[in-house]
């Protein structure tokens, strides 16, 4: 619920930004089961 | 269930997290993040992207940052790369599991100083510190994708609007309690607000009303 509110606020408030350099990266974790456990099943 | 990937784009100067996306692989979420970042940029202008060597970003930047250029002739106008767009990639070379060197590739546009996504890596570290669901080798993993996403979104919102960043503080005079610096959040640094938000303000802000105004 709070996260949906945060998403909606960001959608409304964040626009027309003056950007010059943007860094991008990814991270990961697992939900419920790790890859090894999925493969074992 | 299984692996869950998050991808973020962060403005280098202000540390503001511009866009984020979640999915089952990096290849799935990266194009969405690049497109959303352009959507939130003033005038959809070209920006310089800094990233490690994954090919998905080369494809995504080339696909998102292209505009139709009218030629005055009949038919569909050709698509050309948006002016000002750039992509610098720092590729890690490994030998027997150890990193031996880093190659910097200038894929598009001009070269940049410091071609490594260090602030973004620091942000990932911060997320792993604050969120148990991202901490490795613990039992505190998320049980559903909904809770995983919600935790990361709230943490990113707090980073942008509620938590002052030490690197963004501003020297000032006449501050209370004899302070020399005024604390600022990334949202203040990028010009979206003039004060540090509180949780109460966040929870009671009527975004639908703001949209109408």
gemmi code that builds the backbone of each chain (N, CA, C; Angstrom):
import gemmi

chains = {
    "A": [
        ("UNK", (0.833, -1.203, 0.000), (0.000, 0.000, 0.000), (0.876, 1.265, 0.000)),
        ("UNK", (1.796, 1.323, 0.952), (2.695, 2.488, 1.030), (3.588, 2.544, -0.202)),
        ("UNK", (3.991, 1.370, -0.689), (4.852, 1.333, -1.879), (4.096, 1.807, -3.115)),
        ("UNK", (2.822, 1.443, -3.210), (2.005, 1.925, -4.330), (1.879, 3.442, -4.281)),
        ("UNK", (1.722, 3.959, -3.057), (1.630, 5.411, -2.857), (2.946, 6.075, -3.291)),
        ("UNK", (4.062, 5.456, -2.923), (5.377, 6.000, -3.301), (5.549, 6.001, -4.825)),
        ("UNK", (5.086, 4.943, -5.468), (5.148, 4.863, -6.942), (4.301, 5.967, -7.578)),
        ("UNK", (3.083, 6.149, -7.029), (2.171, 7.158, -7.579), (2.744, 8.563, -7.388)),
        ("UNK", (3.325, 8.809, -6.206), (3.942, 10.120, -5.941), (5.089, 10.383, -6.904)),
        ("UNK", (5.904, 9.377, -7.113), (7.043, 9.528, -8.019), (6.562, 9.827, -9.429)),
        ("UNK", (5.510, 9.129, -9.829), (4.959, 9.336, -11.172), (4.476, 10.779, -11.362)),
        ("UNK", (3.882, 11.340, -10.291), (3.321, 12.688, -10.377), (4.411, 13.765, -10.261)),
        ("UNK", (5.349, 13.544, -9.351), (6.298, 14.623, -9.021), (7.575, 14.618, -9.863)),
        ("UNK", (7.960, 13.457, -10.366), (9.264, 13.376, -11.046), (9.078, 13.498, -12.560)),
        ("UNK", (9.372, 14.661, -13.070), (9.359, 14.876, -14.527), (10.198, 16.112, -14.832)),
        ("UNK", (10.527, 16.295, -16.092), (11.332, 17.444, -16.546), (12.639, 17.597, -15.759)),
        ("UNK", (13.319, 16.512, -15.545), (14.589, 16.568, -14.805), (15.709, 16.998, -15.745)),
        ("UNK", (16.643, 17.773, -15.197), (17.811, 18.189, -15.982), (18.968, 17.259, -15.633)),
        ("UNK", (19.160, 16.272, -16.465), (20.184, 15.258, -16.204), (21.323, 15.426, -17.196)),
        ("UNK", (22.524, 15.065, -16.776), (23.635, 15.078, -17.736), (24.314, 13.705, -17.784)),
        ("UNK", (24.657, 13.166, -16.608), (25.279, 11.837, -16.567), (24.452, 10.933, -15.662)),
        ("UNK", (24.145, 9.768, -16.154), (23.302, 8.818, -15.420), (24.043, 7.499, -15.278)),
        ("UNK", (24.105, 7.000, -14.045), (24.709, 5.686, -13.802), (23.581, 4.664, -13.716)),
        ("UNK", (23.815, 3.496, -14.242), (22.784, 2.450, -14.187), (23.435, 1.144, -13.752)),
        ("UNK", (22.729, 0.420, -12.925), (23.276, -0.844, -12.435), (22.118, -1.729, -11.982)),
        ("UNK", (22.409, -2.993, -11.789), (21.365, -3.932, -11.382), (21.820, -4.702, -10.150)),
        ("UNK", (20.874, -5.193, -9.395), (21.169, -6.029, -8.236), (20.127, -7.145, -8.220)),
        ("UNK", (20.406, -8.178, -7.477), (19.447, -9.279, -7.464), (19.452, -9.978, -6.104)),
        ("UNK", (18.387, -10.675, -5.887), (18.263, -11.541, -4.725), (17.271, -12.619, -5.164)),
        ("UNK", (16.813, -13.432, -4.271), (15.809, -14.392, -4.723), (14.560, -14.317, -3.854)),
        ("UNK", (13.467, -14.735, -4.437), (12.187, -14.729, -3.748), (11.794, -16.178, -3.482)),
        ("UNK", (11.587, -16.472, -2.228), (11.153, -17.797, -1.756), (12.212, -18.890, -1.934)),
        ("UNK", (12.682, -19.117, -3.174), (13.635, -20.211, -3.389), (14.840, -19.728, -4.184)),
        ("UNK", (15.995, -20.288, -3.884), (17.172, -19.957, -4.669), (17.153, -20.751, -5.980)),
        ("UNK", (18.017, -20.392, -6.892), (18.080, -21.074, -8.181), (18.422, -22.548, -7.986)),
        ("UNK", (19.333, -22.843, -7.051), (19.737, -24.234, -6.803), (18.557, -25.080, -6.361)),
        ("UNK", (17.726, -24.492, -5.485), (16.572, -25.222, -4.994), (15.545, -25.456, -6.103)),
        ("UNK", (15.407, -24.454, -6.990), (14.477, -24.607, -8.118), (14.926, -25.724, -9.038)),
        ("UNK", (16.257, -25.765, -9.289), (16.807, -26.796, -10.186), (16.671, -28.190, -9.565)),
        ("UNK", (16.846, -28.255, -8.237), (16.761, -29.553, -7.567), (15.352, -30.138, -7.690)),
        ("UNK", (14.343, -29.230, -7.675), (12.948, -29.672, -7.815), (12.689, -30.163, -9.224)),
    ],
    "B": [
        ("UNK", (8.629, -17.126, -7.835), (9.779, -17.596, -7.045), (11.030, -17.650, -7.922)),
        ("UNK", (12.175, -17.696, -7.270), (13.433, -17.714, -8.016), (14.124, -16.367, -7.947)),
        ("UNK", (15.082, -16.115, -8.837), (15.819, -14.853, -8.772), (14.945, -13.654, -9.123)),
        ("UNK", (15.177, -12.557, -8.447), (14.444, -11.312, -8.704), (15.482, -10.210, -8.920)),
        ("UNK", (15.373, -9.546, -10.055), (16.348, -8.509, -10.402), (15.743, -7.129, -10.256)),
        ("UNK", (16.572, -6.202, -9.774), (16.180, -4.796, -9.736), (17.189, -4.000, -10.534)),
        ("UNK", (16.721, -2.989, -11.239), (17.620, -2.150, -12.038), (17.290, -0.687, -11.725)),
        ("UNK", (18.318, 0.123, -11.532), (18.127, 1.525, -11.144), (18.936, 2.430, -12.035)),
        ("UNK", (18.401, 3.636, -12.282), (19.229, 4.660, -12.917), (19.319, 5.832, -11.948)),
        ("UNK", (20.527, 6.352, -11.793), (20.776, 7.387, -10.787), (21.531, 8.558, -11.403)),
        ("UNK", (21.037, 9.779, -11.150), (21.737, 10.961, -11.632), (23.039, 11.119, -10.850)),
        ("UNK", (24.123, 11.294, -11.576), (25.430, 11.288, -10.931), (25.633, 12.502, -10.017)),
        ("UNK", (25.210, 13.667, -10.453), (25.494, 14.895, -9.701), (24.668, 14.993, -8.423)),
        ("UNK", (23.405, 14.566, -8.477), (22.512, 14.782, -7.336), (22.172, 13.500, -6.577)),
        ("UNK", (22.627, 12.358, -7.065), (22.352, 11.041, -6.465), (20.860, 10.680, -6.497)),
        ("UNK", (20.078, 11.400, -7.272), (18.637, 11.127, -7.341), (18.389, 9.871, -8.174)),
        ("UNK", (17.594, 8.947, -7.622), (17.243, 7.735, -8.380), (16.080, 8.098, -9.302)),
        ("UNK", (16.346, 8.120, -10.590), (15.377, 8.617, -11.566), (14.336, 7.548, -11.904)),
        ("UNK", (14.774, 6.336, -12.135), (13.840, 5.285, -12.543), (14.294, 3.944, -11.984)),
        ("UNK", (13.338, 3.050, -11.835), (13.668, 1.705, -11.373), (12.720, 0.703, -12.003)),
        ("UNK", (13.155, -0.528, -12.033), (12.306, -1.591, -12.575), (12.698, -2.915, -11.955)),
        ("UNK", (11.750, -3.844, -11.889), (11.996, -5.152, -11.286), (11.479, -6.245, -12.211)),
        ("UNK", (12.171, -7.372, -12.211), (11.731, -8.483, -13.060), (12.573, -9.708, -12.794)),
        ("UNK", (12.389, -10.716, -13.644), (13.074, -11.985, -13.406), (14.476, -12.027, -14.020)),
        ("UNK", (14.837, -11.018, -14.834), (16.211, -10.968, -15.362), (16.581, -9.518, -15.672)),
        ("UNK", (17.883, -9.273, -15.750), (18.360, -7.920, -16.030), (17.972, -7.512, -17.448)),
        ("UNK", (18.016, -8.478, -18.372), (17.669, -8.183, -19.760), (16.214, -7.737, -19.910)),
        ("UNK", (15.373, -8.191, -19.001), (13.959, -7.834, -19.048), (13.726, -6.413, -18.513)),
        ("UNK", (14.441, -6.038, -17.440), (14.132, -4.757, -16.785), (14.935, -3.575, -17.324)),
        ("UNK", (16.141, -3.820, -17.844), (17.007, -2.711, -18.265), (16.352, -1.801, -19.327)),
        ("UNK", (15.727, -2.350, -20.401), (15.104, -1.453, -21.382), (14.009, -0.561, -20.786)),
        ("UNK", (13.245, -1.102, -19.832), (12.187, -0.309, -19.188), (12.788, 0.871, -18.425)),
        ("UNK", (13.893, 0.620, -17.734), (14.532, 1.675, -16.927), (15.096, 2.773, -17.834)),
        ("UNK", (15.710, 2.376, -18.937), (16.265, 3.364, -19.877), (15.122, 4.213, -20.462)),
        ("UNK", (14.016, 3.565, -20.837), (12.879, 4.294, -21.425), (12.244, 5.235, -20.407)),
        ("UNK", (12.080, 4.773, -19.176), (11.462, 5.607, -18.138), (12.352, 6.800, -17.788)),
        ("UNK", (13.656, 6.591, -17.811), (14.587, 7.697, -17.528), (14.442, 8.778, -18.590)),
        ("UNK", (14.358, 8.356, -19.860), (14.198, 9.359, -20.917), (12.863, 10.102, -20.774)),
        ("UNK", (11.840, 9.376, -20.407), (10.512, 9.970, -20.230), (10.533, 11.048, -19.147)),
        ("UNK", (11.366, 10.870, -18.135), (11.408, 11.821, -17.024), (12.456, 12.918, -17.210)),
        ("UNK", (13.181, 12.866, -18.313), (14.192, 13.887, -18.590), (13.536, 15.057, -19.312)),
        ("UNK", (13.978, 16.265, -18.966), (13.411, 17.455, -19.590), (13.614, 17.410, -21.107)),
        ("UNK", (12.527, 17.488, -21.836), (12.585, 17.495, -23.293), (13.065, 16.192, -23.917)),
        ("UNK", (13.168, 15.142, -23.137), (13.647, 13.854, -23.657), (15.060, 13.930, -24.213)),
        ("UNK", (15.864, 14.873, -23.673), (17.213, 15.086, -24.220), (18.139, 13.888, -23.985)),
        ("UNK", (19.197, 13.856, -24.744), (20.171, 12.780, -24.608), (21.018, 12.960, -23.360)),
        ("UNK", (21.311, 11.896, -22.659), (22.180, 11.939, -21.486), (23.317, 10.932, -21.685)),
        ("UNK", (24.333, 11.063, -20.850), (25.452, 10.126, -20.926), (25.234, 9.013, -19.908)),
        ("UNK", (25.250, 7.789, -20.389), (25.019, 6.614, -19.539), (26.348, 5.977, -19.170)),
        ("UNK", (26.437, 5.553, -17.921), (27.660, 4.899, -17.439), (27.263, 3.547, -16.851)),
        ("UNK", (27.900, 2.503, -17.342), (27.474, 1.152, -16.954), (28.608, 0.164, -17.200)),
        ("UNK", (28.493, -1.034, -16.634), (29.479, -2.071, -16.957), (29.130, -2.701, -18.319)),
        ("UNK", (29.811, -3.780, -18.668), (29.801, -4.190, -20.068), (28.669, -5.031, -20.606)),
        ("UNK", (27.514, -5.060, -20.000), (26.453, -5.930, -20.522), (25.866, -5.378, -21.826)),
        ("UNK", (25.670, -6.234, -22.837), (25.188, -5.742, -24.136), (23.760, -5.218, -24.126)),
        ("UNK", (22.955, -5.612, -23.128), (21.554, -5.177, -23.103), (21.445, -3.651, -23.038)),
        ("UNK", (22.408, -3.006, -22.397), (22.348, -1.545, -22.284), (22.679, -0.861, -23.611)),
        ("UNK", (23.584, -1.471, -24.364), (23.893, -0.907, -25.689), (22.642, -0.923, -26.556)),
        ("UNK", (21.953, -2.046, -26.535), (20.724, -2.173, -27.338), (19.656, -1.208, -26.846)),
        ("UNK", (19.483, -1.148, -25.522), (18.399, -0.319, -24.958), (18.642, 1.158, -25.247)),
        ("UNK", (19.867, 1.640, -25.057), (20.155, 3.062, -25.281), (19.966, 3.405, -26.754)),
        ("UNK", (20.437, 2.532, -27.638), (20.286, 2.789, -29.086), (18.805, 2.787, -29.496)),
        ("UNK", (18.019, 1.953, -28.860), (16.606, 1.849, -29.228), (15.779, 3.011, -28.665)),
        ("UNK", (16.079, 3.416, -27.437), (15.262, 4.455, -26.794), (15.643, 5.853, -27.284)),
        ("UNK", (16.947, 6.102, -27.464), (17.397, 7.443, -27.849), (17.548, 7.553, -29.365)),
        ("UNK", (16.433, 7.540, -30.060), (16.462, 7.800, -31.497), (15.178, 8.524, -31.872)),
        ("UNK", (15.347, 9.528, -32.699), (14.217, 10.380, -33.067), (14.073, 10.418, -34.582)),
        ("UNK", (12.846, 10.648, -34.985), (12.579, 10.758, -36.429), (13.125, 12.093, -36.949)),
        ("UNK", (13.832, 12.034, -38.055), (14.378, 13.258, -38.644), (13.685, 13.521, -39.984)),
        ("UNK", (12.810, 14.551, -40.017), (12.090, 14.811, -41.274), (13.067, 15.207, -42.382)),
        ("UNK", (12.839, 14.650, -43.569), (13.734, 14.945, -44.697), (13.036, 15.787, -45.773)),
        ("UNK", (11.727, 15.937, -45.655), (10.966, 16.658, -46.674), (10.524, 15.763, -47.824)),
        ("UNK", (10.974, 14.509, -47.784), (10.579, 13.568, -48.835), (9.414, 12.714, -48.352)),
        ("UNK", (8.822, 11.997, -49.271), (7.718, 11.112, -48.909), (8.239, 9.897, -48.146)),
        ("UNK", (7.343, 9.335, -47.356), (7.709, 8.103, -46.658), (8.095, 8.360, -45.214)),
        ("UNK", (8.362, 7.286, -44.537), (8.683, 7.378, -43.114), (10.067, 8.013, -42.917)),
        ("UNK", (10.174, 9.041, -42.037), (11.485, 9.675, -41.851), (12.473, 8.732, -41.154)),
        ("UNK", (13.751, 8.835, -41.457), (14.726, 7.950, -40.809), (14.910, 8.297, -39.334)),
        ("UNK", (15.266, 7.295, -38.554), (15.502, 7.507, -37.123), (16.986, 7.753, -36.904)),
        ("UNK", (17.292, 8.847, -36.201), (18.708, 9.142, -35.920), (18.913, 9.212, -34.410)),
        ("UNK", (20.148, 8.994, -34.008), (20.489, 9.009, -32.589), (20.273, 10.413, -32.014)),
        ("UNK", (19.669, 10.500, -30.820), (19.407, 11.786, -30.165), (20.737, 12.492, -29.866)),
        ("UNK", (20.842, 13.788, -30.169), (22.092, 14.494, -29.863), (22.365, 14.499, -28.355)),
        ("UNK", (23.628, 14.354, -28.003), (24.024, 14.426, -26.587), (24.024, 13.090, -25.878)),
        ("UNK", (23.497, 12.053, -26.518), (23.453, 10.753, -25.835), (24.837, 10.083, -25.899)),
        ("UNK", (25.170, 9.395, -24.833), (26.464, 8.708, -24.783), (26.360, 7.456, -23.938)),
        ("UNK", (27.287, 6.557, -24.129), (27.336, 5.344, -23.306), (28.789, 4.949, -23.100)),
        ("UNK", (29.175, 4.912, -21.832), (30.521, 4.479, -21.464), (30.394, 3.204, -20.642)),
        ("UNK", (31.139, 2.189, -21.019), (31.052, 0.923, -20.293), (32.414, 0.544, -19.716)),
        ("UNK", (32.412, 0.162, -18.452), (33.629, -0.333, -17.803), (33.506, -1.856, -17.714)),
        ("UNK", (34.313, -2.548, -18.505), (34.199, -4.011, -18.599), (35.277, -4.658, -17.733)),
        ("UNK", (34.840, -5.519, -16.821), (35.791, -6.203, -15.932), (36.300, -7.465, -16.617)),
        ("UNK", (37.618, -7.624, -16.671), (38.228, -8.841, -17.229), (38.702, -9.716, -16.068)),
        ("UNK", (38.302, -10.980, -16.126), (38.639, -11.898, -15.033), (39.501, -13.047, -15.538)),
        ("UNK", (40.346, -13.541, -14.654), (41.137, -14.728, -14.955), (41.084, -15.629, -13.732)),
        ("UNK", (40.576, -16.833, -13.914), (40.398, -17.810, -12.847), (39.623, -17.218, -11.664)),
        ("UNK", (38.564, -16.504, -11.994), (37.687, -15.959, -10.962), (38.138, -14.656, -10.345)),
        ("UNK", (39.326, -14.194, -10.692), (39.817, -12.936, -10.115), (39.832, -11.851, -11.174)),
        ("UNK", (39.472, -10.648, -10.744), (39.477, -9.547, -11.696), (40.917, -9.098, -11.933)),
        ("UNK", (41.324, -9.081, -13.198), (42.710, -8.714, -13.492), (42.830, -7.298, -14.081)),
        ("UNK", (41.817, -6.854, -14.791), (41.855, -5.475, -15.279), (40.451, -4.998, -15.672)),
        ("UNK", (40.342, -3.677, -15.807), (39.070, -3.083, -16.224), (39.312, -2.329, -17.519)),
        ("UNK", (38.512, -2.673, -18.521), (38.617, -1.973, -19.815), (37.491, -0.964, -19.925)),
        ("UNK", (37.824, 0.240, -20.323), (36.787, 1.260, -20.515), (36.472, 1.355, -22.002)),
        ("UNK", (35.196, 1.164, -22.340), (34.762, 1.232, -23.740), (33.880, 2.452, -23.948)),
        ("UNK", (34.228, 3.244, -24.918), (33.394, 4.390, -25.288), (32.481, 3.946, -26.426)),
        ("UNK", (31.281, 3.548, -26.080), (30.385, 2.968, -27.090), (29.702, 4.052, -27.916)),
        ("UNK", (29.219, 5.090, -27.237), (28.528, 6.190, -27.933), (28.964, 7.515, -27.317)),
        ("UNK", (29.002, 8.571, -28.090), (29.205, 9.927, -27.566), (30.592, 10.196, -27.017)),
        ("UNK", (30.629, 11.230, -26.157), (31.918, 11.717, -25.639), (32.404, 10.897, -24.445)),
        ("UNK", (33.729, 10.969, -24.199), (34.308, 10.295, -23.029), (33.950, 11.083, -21.769)),
        ("UNK", (33.849, 10.387, -20.634), (33.526, 11.052, -19.364), (34.650, 10.826, -18.366)),
        ("UNK", (34.745, 11.729, -17.394), (35.699, 11.537, -16.303), (35.118, 10.515, -15.332)),
        ("UNK", (35.937, 9.589, -14.886), (35.451, 8.583, -13.946), (34.402, 7.687, -14.562)),
        ("UNK", (34.784, 6.834, -15.515), (33.775, 6.045, -16.243), (33.283, 4.802, -15.504)),
        ("UNK", (33.149, 4.865, -14.192), (32.701, 3.707, -13.409), (31.439, 4.082, -12.621)),
        ("UNK", (30.458, 3.174, -12.537), (29.225, 3.507, -11.806), (29.395, 3.365, -10.292)),
        ("UNK", (30.275, 4.157, -9.706), (30.614, 3.987, -8.288), (29.479, 4.396, -7.357)),
        ("UNK", (28.760, 5.483, -7.715), (27.673, 5.934, -6.836), (26.529, 4.919, -6.837)),
        ("UNK", (26.297, 4.348, -7.988), (25.246, 3.344, -8.131), (25.617, 2.080, -7.334)),
        ("UNK", (26.889, 1.690, -7.393), (27.338, 0.522, -6.623), (27.167, 0.783, -5.126)),
        ("UNK", (27.460, 2.017, -4.719), (27.303, 2.392, -3.300), (25.833, 2.305, -2.898)),
        ("UNK", (24.962, 2.746, -3.816), (23.516, 2.687, -3.557), (23.058, 1.235, -3.406)),
        ("UNK", (23.570, 0.355, -4.247), (23.239, -1.071, -4.115), (23.688, -1.603, -2.750)),
        ("UNK", (24.871, -1.176, -2.313), (25.376, -1.585, -1.002), (24.462, -1.088, 0.110)),
        ("UNK", (23.999, 0.144, -0.029), (23.077, 0.724, 0.954), (21.781, -0.088, 1.009)),
        ("UNK", (21.271, -0.474, -0.149), (20.033, -1.272, -0.181), (20.238, -2.615, 0.515)),
        ("UNK", (21.383, -3.229, 0.270), (21.659, -4.528, 0.894), (21.834, -4.393, 2.408)),
        ("UNK", (22.361, -3.226, 2.852), (22.502, -2.985, 4.293), (21.146, -2.803, 4.966)),
        ("UNK", (20.253, -2.083, 4.283), (19.000, -1.697, 4.930), (17.885, -2.724, 4.778)),
        ("UNK", (17.951, -3.534, 3.727), (16.855, -4.472, 3.476), (17.319, -5.905, 3.720)),
        ("UNK", (16.678, -6.543, 4.675), (17.046, -7.926, 4.980), (16.795, -8.858, 3.795)),
        ("UNK", (15.788, -8.529, 2.984), (15.444, -9.401, 1.852), (16.565, -9.453, 0.815)),
        ("UNK", (17.465, -8.463, 0.836), (18.568, -8.454, -0.126), (19.882, -8.964, 0.480)),
        ("UNK", (19.871, -9.214, 1.774), (21.090, -9.693, 2.423), (21.325, -11.147, 2.051)),
        ("UNK", (22.545, -11.459, 1.683), (22.821, -12.817, 1.214), (22.956, -13.820, 2.356)),
        ("UNK", (22.620, -15.047, 2.070), (22.789, -16.175, 2.986), (22.110, -15.950, 4.339)),
        ("UNK", (20.875, -15.482, 4.302), (20.090, -15.382, 5.524), (18.726, -16.019, 5.274)),
        ("UNK", (17.953, -16.161, 6.358), (16.599, -16.692, 6.208), (15.583, -15.586, 6.011)),
        ("UNK", (16.058, -14.332, 5.915), (15.137, -13.190, 5.850), (14.744, -12.857, 4.425)),
        ("UNK", (14.735, -13.833, 3.534), (14.395, -13.558, 2.142), (12.903, -13.247, 2.004)),
        ("UNK", (12.540, -12.566, 0.907), (11.135, -12.233, 0.684), (10.393, -13.487, 0.215)),
        ("UNK", (9.141, -13.562, 0.597), (8.357, -14.750, 0.247), (7.531, -14.545, -1.019)),
        ("UNK", (7.255, -13.297, -1.358), (6.516, -13.023, -2.604), (7.194, -11.866, -3.344)),
        ("UNK", (6.978, -11.805, -4.653), (7.587, -10.718, -5.435), (6.996, -9.365, -5.027)),
        ("UNK", (5.733, -9.369, -4.603), (5.078, -8.121, -4.196), (5.775, -7.475, -3.011)),
        ("UNK", (6.130, -8.266, -2.005), (6.797, -7.691, -0.830), (8.236, -7.292, -1.173)),
        ("UNK", (8.886, -8.056, -2.036), (10.265, -7.725, -2.461), (10.262, -6.346, -3.127)),
        ("UNK", (9.345, -6.165, -4.080), (9.269, -4.893, -4.804), (8.920, -3.745, -3.867)),
        ("UNK", (7.942, -3.984, -2.968), (7.490, -2.913, -2.075), (8.614, -2.424, -1.172)),
        ("UNK", (9.398, -3.357, -0.657), (10.510, -2.962, 0.230), (11.515, -2.099, -0.509)),
        ("UNK", (11.861, -2.512, -1.717), (12.878, -1.758, -2.482), (12.328, -0.377, -2.862)),
        ("UNK", (11.064, -0.311, -3.265), (10.473, 0.985, -3.657), (10.474, 1.945, -2.473)),
        ("UNK", (10.056, 1.470, -1.309), (10.018, 2.358, -0.143), (11.413, 2.838, 0.240)),
        ("UNK", (12.378, 1.941, 0.141), (13.755, 2.296, 0.481), (14.296, 3.349, -0.506)),
        ("UNK", (13.945, 3.213, -1.770), (14.400, 4.178, -2.778), (13.705, 5.519, -2.597)),
        ("UNK", (12.429, 5.471, -2.246), (11.707, 6.724, -2.012), (12.320, 7.461, -0.813)),
        ("UNK", (12.634, 6.710, 0.232), (13.273, 7.318, 1.404), (14.610, 7.940, 1.015)),
        ("UNK", (15.382, 7.230, 0.206), (16.679, 7.748, -0.247), (16.506, 9.074, -0.992)),
        ("UNK", (15.501, 9.152, -1.859), (15.315, 10.346, -2.687), (14.783, 11.544, -1.911)),
        ("UNK", (13.823, 11.312, -1.047), (13.045, 12.425, -0.481), (13.224, 12.654, 1.005)),
        ("UNK", (13.564, 11.610, 1.758), (13.519, 11.736, 3.218), (14.883, 11.743, 3.903)),
        ("UNK", (15.869, 11.181, 3.261), (17.148, 11.006, 3.953), (18.217, 11.932, 3.369)),
        ("UNK", (18.727, 12.878, 4.180), (19.775, 13.767, 3.648), (21.027, 12.980, 3.285)),
        ("UNK", (21.665, 13.393, 2.192), (22.887, 12.722, 1.730), (24.079, 13.597, 2.100)),
        ("UNK", (25.062, 13.003, 2.726), (26.196, 13.775, 3.240), (26.939, 14.515, 2.127)),
        ("UNK", (27.053, 13.883, 0.966), (27.791, 14.508, -0.141), (27.047, 15.705, -0.741)),
        ("UNK", (25.782, 15.864, -0.402), (24.977, 16.938, -1.014), (24.808, 18.144, -0.094)),
        ("UNK", (25.356, 18.091, 1.123), (25.143, 19.194, 2.067), (25.740, 20.485, 1.521)),
        ("UNK", (25.123, 21.597, 1.937), (25.492, 22.893, 1.394), (25.972, 23.805, 2.517)),
        ("UNK", (27.068, 24.504, 2.294), (27.547, 25.453, 3.299), (26.580, 26.627, 3.367)),
        ("UNK", (26.262, 27.073, 4.572), (25.322, 28.199, 4.709), (25.595, 28.989, 5.970)),
        ("UNK", (25.016, 30.175, 6.034), (25.186, 31.027, 7.220), (23.849, 31.181, 7.921)),
        ("UNK", (23.938, 31.455, 9.239), (22.716, 31.673, 10.014), (21.889, 30.430, 10.224)),
        ("UNK", (22.546, 29.267, 10.206), (21.809, 28.015, 10.411), (21.615, 27.768, 11.903)),
        ("UNK", (20.540, 27.077, 12.310), (20.295, 26.850, 13.747), (21.377, 25.994, 14.391)),
        ("UNK", (21.546, 26.195, 15.707), (22.486, 25.435, 16.552), (23.923, 25.565, 16.070)),
        ("UNK", (24.255, 26.688, 15.460), (25.631, 26.947, 15.021), (26.125, 26.018, 13.924)),
        ("UNK", (25.205, 25.415, 13.181), (25.618, 24.483, 12.127), (26.224, 25.243, 10.952)),
        ("UNK", (27.153, 24.591, 10.276), (27.802, 25.234, 9.129), (27.232, 24.740, 7.803)),
        ("UNK", (26.577, 23.602, 7.850), (26.062, 23.020, 6.602), (24.568, 22.767, 6.688)),
        ("UNK", (23.908, 22.964, 5.553), (22.478, 22.678, 5.459), (22.324, 21.289, 4.820)),
        ("UNK", (21.674, 20.361, 5.537), (21.511, 19.015, 4.935), (20.538, 19.057, 3.760)),
        ("UNK", (20.820, 18.236, 2.740), (19.938, 18.178, 1.563), (19.698, 16.735, 1.148)),
        ("UNK", (18.516, 16.485, 0.659), (18.203, 15.170, 0.089), (18.448, 15.235, -1.423)),
        ("UNK", (18.540, 14.103, -2.106), (18.683, 14.135, -3.566), (17.549, 14.902, -4.262)),
        ("UNK", (16.320, 14.811, -3.730), (15.192, 15.535, -4.341), (15.395, 17.050, -4.223)),
        ("UNK", (16.010, 17.505, -3.127), (16.306, 18.938, -2.975), (17.404, 19.350, -3.948)),
        ("UNK", (18.407, 18.493, -4.076), (19.540, 18.816, -4.951), (19.123, 18.911, -6.419)),
        ("UNK", (18.151, 18.111, -6.806), (17.737, 18.119, -8.222), (16.643, 19.164, -8.475)),
        ("UNK", (16.135, 19.786, -7.396), (15.197, 20.901, -7.546), (13.734, 20.511, -7.524)),
        ("UNK", (13.397, 19.347, -6.949), (11.993, 18.929, -6.899), (11.287, 19.397, -5.625)),
        ("UNK", (12.042, 19.705, -4.585), (11.457, 20.179, -3.336), (12.468, 21.106, -2.649)),
        ("UNK", (11.990, 21.860, -1.644), (12.908, 22.776, -0.956), (13.136, 22.386, 0.500)),
        ("UNK", (12.618, 21.215, 0.900), (12.805, 20.792, 2.296), (12.897, 19.262, 2.366)),
        ("UNK", (13.349, 18.805, 3.534), (13.439, 17.357, 3.745), (12.048, 16.839, 4.116)),
        ("UNK", (11.583, 15.871, 3.379), (10.253, 15.327, 3.648), (10.276, 14.486, 4.928)),
        ("UNK", (9.073, 14.397, 5.564), (8.900, 13.503, 6.710), (8.006, 12.346, 6.276)),
        ("UNK", (8.008, 11.286, 7.072), (7.135, 10.147, 6.757), (5.672, 10.577, 6.780)),
        ("UNK", (5.349, 11.504, 7.708), (3.961, 11.975, 7.801), (3.563, 12.700, 6.508)),
        ("UNK", (4.463, 13.529, 6.021), (4.182, 14.269, 4.787), (3.999, 13.304, 3.611)),
        ("UNK", (4.876, 12.289, 3.578), (4.774, 11.281, 2.512), (3.420, 10.574, 2.554)),
        ("UNK", (3.025, 10.145, 3.754), (1.802, 9.344, 3.867), (0.534, 10.167, 3.665)),
        ("UNK", (0.592, 11.483, 3.906), (-0.622, 12.299, 3.790), (-0.650, 13.134, 2.505)),
        ("UNK", (0.356, 13.008, 1.665), (0.389, 13.790, 0.416), (-0.647, 13.240, -0.559)),
        ("UNK", (-1.547, 14.130, -1.013), (-2.615, 13.677, -1.918), (-2.154, 13.862, -3.361)),
        ("UNK", (-1.593, 12.804, -3.919), (-1.016, 12.923, -5.259), (-2.072, 13.159, -6.325)),
        ("UNK", (-3.298, 12.596, -6.116), (-4.354, 12.761, -7.123), (-4.802, 14.219, -7.182)),
        ("UNK", (-4.771, 14.905, -6.014), (-5.144, 16.318, -5.981), (-4.064, 17.156, -6.671)),
        ("UNK", (-2.809, 16.810, -6.394), (-1.674, 17.526, -6.989), (-1.726, 17.419, -8.513)),
        ("UNK", (-2.133, 16.231, -8.998), (-2.205, 15.989, -10.439), (-3.256, 16.895, -11.095)),
        ("UNK", (-4.407, 17.102, -10.374), (-5.473, 17.950, -10.909), (-5.026, 19.403, -11.005)),
        ("UNK", (-4.288, 19.868, -9.975), (-3.828, 21.261, -9.954), (-2.853, 21.523, -11.080)),
    ],
}
model = gemmi.Model(1)
for chain_id, residues in chains.items():
    chain = gemmi.Chain(chain_id)
    for i, (resn, *xyz) in enumerate(residues, 1):
        res = gemmi.Residue()
        res.name, res.seqid = resn, gemmi.SeqId(i, " ")
        for name, pos in zip(("N", "CA", "C"), xyz):
            atom = gemmi.Atom()
            atom.name, atom.element = name, gemmi.Element(name[0])
            atom.pos, atom.b_iso = gemmi.Position(*pos), 0.0
            res.add_atom(atom)
        chain.add_residue(res)
    model.add_chain(chain)
structure = gemmi.Structure()
structure.add_model(model)
structure.setup_entities()
